Amino acid sequence: MTNPDWLKRAAERSTSEAGMLGHVFNEYREMEKLSEDSLVQRLGCTPEVLQWLSLCMTPEGPAFEEQTRAIAARFEVDVQKLVPVLRRVQVLRTLKKPAKGKAGGPIQLAARDREDEDDARFEDEFEP
């Protein structure tokens, strides 16, 4: 079966449409600094299958697993390769959202370079 002439243009347009897998794939590629070919390899599909996938609605909510399995089955993509891509974008989107009830920007995580005395005491309490 040959792909329709409009498929490539539609897939490109889906990258700017929130709610479409094309948008998710575009975000993932930007985060991971991947080319389209690299994403195709990561998903284990062809460029044409990636274009068709891009036109699907993004799985979400309680039906995430069911929707993702249906998409993977329809386009013969390994669901265990598709889910990490979707979840990574989902997690980073969540971290960018402002915390509810608090002013300010996205959640910020901090790292510490040293161990406090309190941390050492806490660890001592739970040693076997």
Phi, psi and omega per residue, in radians:
M1 nan 2.275 3.098
T2 -1.555 2.607 -3.142
N3 -1.435 2.541 3.122
P4 -1.143 2.688 -3.131
D5 -1.050 -0.539 -3.054
W6 -1.401 -0.206 -3.012
L7 -1.016 -0.857 -3.098
K8 -1.074 -0.770 3.125
R9 -1.112 -0.719 3.140
A10 -1.141 -0.716 3.117
A11 -1.110 -0.725 3.095
E12 -1.091 -0.713 -3.141
R13 -1.176 -0.567 -3.120
S14 -1.106 -0.352 -3.137
T15 -1.154 -0.375 3.142
S16 -1.803 0.080 -3.125
E17 -1.821 1.839 3.087
A18 -1.001 2.434 -3.134
G19 1.706 -0.124 3.127
M20 -1.842 2.590 3.102
L21 -1.095 -0.524 3.080
G22 -1.001 -0.669 3.099
H23 -1.154 -0.767 3.110
V24 -1.081 -0.822 -3.137
F25 -1.064 -0.673 3.119
N26 -1.132 -0.779 3.102
E27 -1.078 -0.752 -3.131
Y28 -1.091 -0.784 3.133
R29 -1.064 -0.703 3.118
E30 -1.154 -0.770 -3.133
M31 -1.087 -0.766 -3.063
E32 -1.586 -0.054 -3.099
K33 0.951 0.925 -3.108
L34 -1.890 2.626 2.965
S35 -1.456 2.926 3.079
E36 -1.078 -0.695 3.117
D37 -1.076 -0.672 3.118
S38 -1.149 -0.682 3.092
L39 -1.152 -0.715 3.090
V40 -1.004 -0.784 3.121
Q41 -1.136 -0.736 -3.124
R42 -1.091 -0.649 3.132
L43 -1.470 -0.264 3.139
G44 1.208 0.722 -3.128
C45 -2.304 -3.068 3.077
T46 -1.695 2.852 3.074
P47 -1.022 -0.614 3.133
E48 -1.178 -0.700 3.098
V49 -1.127 -0.702 3.090
L50 -1.037 -0.680 3.105
Q51 -1.109 -0.769 3.109
W52 -1.131 -0.749 3.103
L53 -1.022 -0.667 -3.107
S54 -1.042 -0.414 -3.109
L55 -1.508 -0.083 3.137
C56 -1.418 2.664 3.017
M57 -1.250 2.569 -3.137
T58 -1.261 2.221 3.071
P59 -1.103 2.464 3.135
E60 -2.798 2.928 3.067
G61 1.232 -2.822 -3.087
P62 -1.072 -0.410 -3.119
A63 -1.626 0.244 -3.089
F64 -0.920 -0.890 -3.083
E65 -1.088 -0.825 -3.139
E66 -1.079 -0.793 -3.140
Q67 -1.124 -0.733 -3.125
T68 -1.148 -0.738 3.114
R69 -1.107 -0.678 3.131
A70 -1.139 -0.751 3.121
I71 -1.119 -0.824 -3.122
A72 -1.064 -0.736 3.133
A73 -1.164 -0.746 -3.108
R74 -1.058 -0.677 -3.067
F75 -1.876 0.167 3.079
E76 0.945 0.883 3.087
V77 -1.959 2.490 3.115
D78 -1.175 2.051 -3.100
V79 -1.071 -0.518 3.141
Q80 -1.306 -0.196 3.007
K81 -1.672 -0.509 -3.118
L82 -1.349 -0.747 -3.053
V83 -1.032 -0.806 3.136
P84 -1.036 -0.595 3.099
V85 -1.133 -0.835 -3.116
L86 -1.133 -0.768 -3.104
R87 -1.169 -0.667 -3.138
R88 -1.065 -0.794 3.119
V89 -1.144 -0.731 3.139
Q90 -1.045 -0.785 -3.130
V91 -1.130 -0.806 -3.118
L92 -1.171 -0.580 3.053
R93 -1.110 -0.738 -3.133
T94 -1.107 -0.736 -3.138
L95 -1.171 -0.443 3.141
K96 -1.401 -0.320 -3.121
K97 -1.270 2.523 3.053
P98 -1.147 2.533 3.099
A99 -1.140 2.442 -3.122
K100 -1.156 2.371 3.091
G101 1.378 0.053 -3.131
K102 -2.196 2.462 3.095
A103 -1.373 2.749 3.074
G104 2.053 -3.001 -3.071
G105 -1.613 -2.644 -3.077
P106 -1.182 2.881 3.087
I107 -1.042 2.373 3.102
Q108 -2.070 2.323 3.124
L109 -1.834 2.475 -3.126
A110 -2.079 2.558 3.064
A111 -1.948 2.596 3.091
R112 -2.018 2.486 -3.123
D113 -1.600 -0.320 -3.043
R114 -2.222 2.885 3.132
E115 -1.779 2.289 3.096
D116 -1.461 2.816 3.056
E117 -1.067 -0.656 3.125
D118 -1.055 -0.706 3.130
D119 -1.108 -0.727 -3.131
A120 -1.127 -0.746 3.104
R121 -1.093 -0.727 3.142
F122 -1.076 -0.760 -3.136
E123 -1.145 -0.647 3.140
D124 -1.083 -0.598 -3.117
E125 -1.124 -0.457 -3.022
F126 -1.964 0.282 3.089
E127 -1.269 2.533 -3.136
P128 -1.237 nan nan
